[in-house]
Amino acid sequence: MRFADKSFGVVIAVIVIVSVCQARLCFSVEQIEGKVNINSATEAQIALLPGIGAKLAAEVVNFRTSNGGFKAVEDIKKVSGVGDKKFEKIKDFVILEGETTIKSTKPAKGEKETEPK
C-alpha cells in the first residue's frame, strides 16, 4: 500500500510539473508580426515588442528624442531597462529605417482564436 501511495504522489507531481511547463511555453510565445522602426514608431507601437510595456516604450521615445535617434539597432540597449536579455527578445522585430508594421496576432480578451480553414 505504501508503494502505491508514493507512486500515485509521483504521478501527480509529474502531471503538475508538465502542466506548468506547458503553460509557460504557451504564454511565452510572442504573438506579434511585423517590424518596429525605433526611430519613428509611437510609444504604443514600441510597447507591442516582447517584454516592452508602456513605461519602457516611453523611455525608448524619450531616449530617441534626447539623443537624436538610434544609429544602430543595438543602441536600444542604451535605454535604461533594455539589457542583453530583452534585446535578444526584440532584435528580430526592430529596424532603423522604413515603415513600422508591427501588429499583435493575439486575439483580444474575450475573443476566440479562429482555426485556419
C-alpha positions in Angstrom: 0.0 0.0 0.0 2.8 2.4 0.8 4.4 1.9 -2.6 1.1 2.6 -4.3 0.7 5.8 -2.3 4.2 7.0 -3.2 3.8 6.1 -6.9 0.5 8.0 -7.0 2.1 11.0 -5.5 5.0 10.9 -8.0 2.5 10.6 -10.9 0.5 13.6 -9.6 3.7 15.6 -9.2 4.8 14.8 -12.8 1.4 15.8 -14.1 1.5 19.2 -12.3 5.1 19.9 -13.5 4.3 19.1 -17.1 1.1 21.3 -16.9 3.1 24.2 -15.5 5.8 23.9 -18.1 3.3 23.7 -21.0 1.5 26.8 -19.7 4.8 28.7 -19.5 5.7 27.7 -23.0 2.3 28.6 -24.3 2.3 32.0 -22.7 5.9 32.8 -23.5 5.4 32.6 -27.3 5.2 36.1 -28.6 2.2 36.6 -30.8 3.3 39.6 -33.0 4.4 40.0 -36.5 6.0 42.9 -38.4 8.7 45.4 -37.6 9.1 48.4 -35.4 11.2 51.4 -36.7 12.6 52.6 -33.3 13.4 55.9 -34.9 9.8 56.8 -35.8 7.4 54.4 -34.0 4.9 55.6 -31.5 5.0 54.5 -27.8 2.0 52.2 -28.5 3.8 50.5 -31.4 7.0 50.1 -29.4 5.0 48.7 -26.4 4.0 45.7 -28.7 7.6 44.4 -28.7 8.1 41.3 -26.5 8.9 42.4 -22.9 8.4 46.1 -23.6 5.5 47.7 -21.9 4.1 51.3 -21.9 6.7 52.6 -19.4 9.7 51.2 -21.2 8.3 52.3 -24.6 8.1 55.9 -23.2 11.8 55.5 -22.1 12.7 54.5 -25.7 10.9 57.5 -27.1 12.5 59.8 -24.5 16.0 58.5 -25.3 15.3 58.8 -29.1 14.2 62.4 -28.6 17.1 63.4 -26.3 19.8 61.7 -28.4 18.7 62.3 -32.0 17.6 58.8 -32.9 19.3 55.4 -32.9 22.3 54.8 -35.2 22.3 51.0 -34.8 19.7 48.5 -33.6 22.0 47.6 -30.6 21.8 51.3 -29.4 18.4 50.4 -27.9 20.4 48.7 -25.2 21.5 52.2 -24.1 17.9 52.8 -22.9 17.6 52.1 -19.1 15.7 48.8 -18.8 16.8 47.3 -22.1 19.6 44.8 -21.4 21.1 41.9 -23.3 18.2 39.5 -22.5 15.5 41.9 -23.5 17.4 42.9 -26.6 17.6 39.2 -27.6 13.8 39.0 -27.5 13.2 42.1 -29.6 16.1 42.3 -32.0 14.3 40.4 -34.8 11.4 42.9 -34.7 13.5 46.2 -34.6 14.6 48.2 -37.6 16.1 51.7 -38.1 14.5 52.7 -41.4 11.2 52.0 -43.2 7.7 51.7 -42.0 6.6 50.3 -38.7 4.4 47.3 -39.5 4.1 45.6 -36.1 0.8 44.1 -35.1 -0.4 41.7 -32.5 -1.8 38.4 -33.7 -3.0 37.5 -30.3 -6.8 37.7 -30.1 -8.3 40.4 -27.9 -9.6 39.4 -24.4 -12.9 37.6 -24.8 -12.2 36.9 -28.5 -11.6 33.3 -29.5 -8.8 32.3 -31.8 -10.1 31.1 -35.1 -8.7 27.9 -36.7 -7.4 28.3 -40.2 -9.6 26.5 -42.7 
